[in-house]
Amino acid sequence: MILMNNFQAEPAELIQQEIAAVEKVIKSGWYILGNEVRNFESAWASRCGISYAVGVGNGMDAIEIGLRALNIGPGDEVITTPMTAFATVLAIIRAGATPVLADIDPITALLDPASVERCLSSHTRAMLLVHLYGQVRNMDTWIALCKHADIHLLEDCAQSHLASWKGKVAGSFGDWGAYSFYPTKNLGTMGDGGAIITNSEELANQARVLRNYGQSQRYHHSELGLNSRLDEMHAAILTARLGWFDFFTARRKEIAKAYFDGIKNPLVHLMAEPVDSESHVYHLFVILCDERDRLNNYLREHGVDNLIHYPIPVHHQVPCKSIRRDLKGLIHAEAHAARCLSIPCHPQMSDGEANKVIEVINEFK
Ligand SMILES: Cc1ncc(COP(=O)(O)O)c(C=O)c1O
């Protein structure tokens, strides 16, 4: 089976570096909020071209902490997309704020500005963009829209590590960006991890307080915070993996290019190509098919693993059925959920495996 991810096929040299990183932490005798977290935070901030990164427990907490750091909570609305990981919307709800769902652009599956505008109200405090599948697009439009509406621009970058638009990296356009380092992400650890990136010293300080029980100094709790700290072990692993990041991202792009060049089947549609090579990092390579479920079974039968991101849009999830949404409906999100399918696109895939995926898809009748 050609897998969606294959960690066992990672280079032996990387595995040795990870073992050395873990050994260093064990021998240091310091496991929470120490040098490894500080080093990784500064390395990640520097790669993002931003002033501060604050390591937290996971990508979902990064969003919750980011919202709380901006005092966005009860009574405040945050506009986002129904075509995302449930965690995006759950984090808004956990911060005490109210999510409002706008529809997507059918070509990119990213938020549609016209729909976002229809969702604005006097309670809107922010728009949380999700750079879905690894794509960063139209940031000029989003910056202008948020400025005009006088709301915060926030970025969920869990799928878009270092994707960039006109030279600026995902997460650096608005007040903050929230990253996840879940194992399958473009930069992932061997467990959970996340970070908030920001140019605001005040927001970074507030995020540091919130991740650590709301503790401003030892045993002084100025807030009711979370326990959500990136730990030393994961920070050390992430530092080791960061050394391979560019190489792995380049490989994802090569596979995507092979798919764009090679997949030719009238029953299968490709999504929009990125505007340039930096604006998509291919966390996922998504294809569209009217007979998606038949294609899903066919691929598995022919040795090609696949997943659906996402089969159920957020507004159809049981706890979210009454969430306010675009009055015109979320038609494109629903159509996308019925047709989308993610095919293997990870750095350890060989050319032979990519060609096999193309061949199998092209033979689908
Ligand atoms: C778009 C998006 N947002 C948020 C998250 C949550 O990240 P984590 O699993 O690290 O909490 C994910 C992870 O799946 C994601 O894909």
Ligand as a Chemical Component Dictionary entry (heavy atoms), coordinates in Angstrom:
data_LIG
# 
_chem_comp.id                   LIG 
_chem_comp.type                 NON-POLYMER 
_chem_comp.pdbx_formal_charge   0 
_chem_comp.three_letter_code    LIG 
# 
loop_
_chem_comp_atom.comp_id 
_chem_comp_atom.atom_id 
_chem_comp_atom.alt_atom_id 
_chem_comp_atom.type_symbol 
_chem_comp_atom.charge 
_chem_comp_atom.model_Cartn_x 
_chem_comp_atom.model_Cartn_y 
_chem_comp_atom.model_Cartn_z 
_chem_comp_atom.pdbx_ordinal 
LIG C1 C1 C 0 -6.489 23.334 9.982  1  
LIG C2 C2 C 0 -6.174 22.770 11.342 2  
LIG N1 N1 N 0 -6.363 23.526 12.429 3  
LIG C3 C3 C 0 -6.078 23.088 13.660 4  
LIG C4 C4 C 0 -5.590 21.820 13.868 5  
LIG C5 C5 C 0 -5.340 21.351 15.255 6  
LIG O1 O1 O 0 -4.010 21.040 15.501 7  
LIG P1 P1 P 0 -3.634 20.020 16.679 8  
LIG O2 O2 O 0 -4.045 18.651 16.259 9  
LIG O3 O3 O 0 -2.161 20.184 16.855 10 
LIG O4 O4 O 0 -4.402 20.486 17.887 11 
LIG C6 C6 C 0 -5.362 20.985 12.758 12 
LIG C7 C7 C 0 -4.837 19.624 12.940 13 
LIG O5 O5 O 0 -5.326 18.674 12.452 14 
LIG C8 C8 C 0 -5.663 21.476 11.461 15 
LIG O6 O6 O 0 -5.455 20.718 10.363 16 
# 
loop_
_chem_comp_bond.comp_id 
_chem_comp_bond.atom_id_1 
_chem_comp_bond.atom_id_2 
_chem_comp_bond.value_order 
_chem_comp_bond.pdbx_ordinal 
LIG C1 C2 SING 1  
LIG C2 N1 SING 2  
LIG C2 C8 DOUB 3  
LIG N1 C3 DOUB 4  
LIG C3 C4 SING 5  
LIG C4 C5 SING 6  
LIG C4 C6 DOUB 7  
LIG C5 O1 SING 8  
LIG O1 P1 SING 9  
LIG P1 O2 DOUB 10 
LIG P1 O3 SING 11 
LIG P1 O4 SING 12 
LIG C6 C7 SING 13 
LIG C6 C8 SING 14 
LIG C7 O5 DOUB 15 
LIG C8 O6 SING 16 
# 
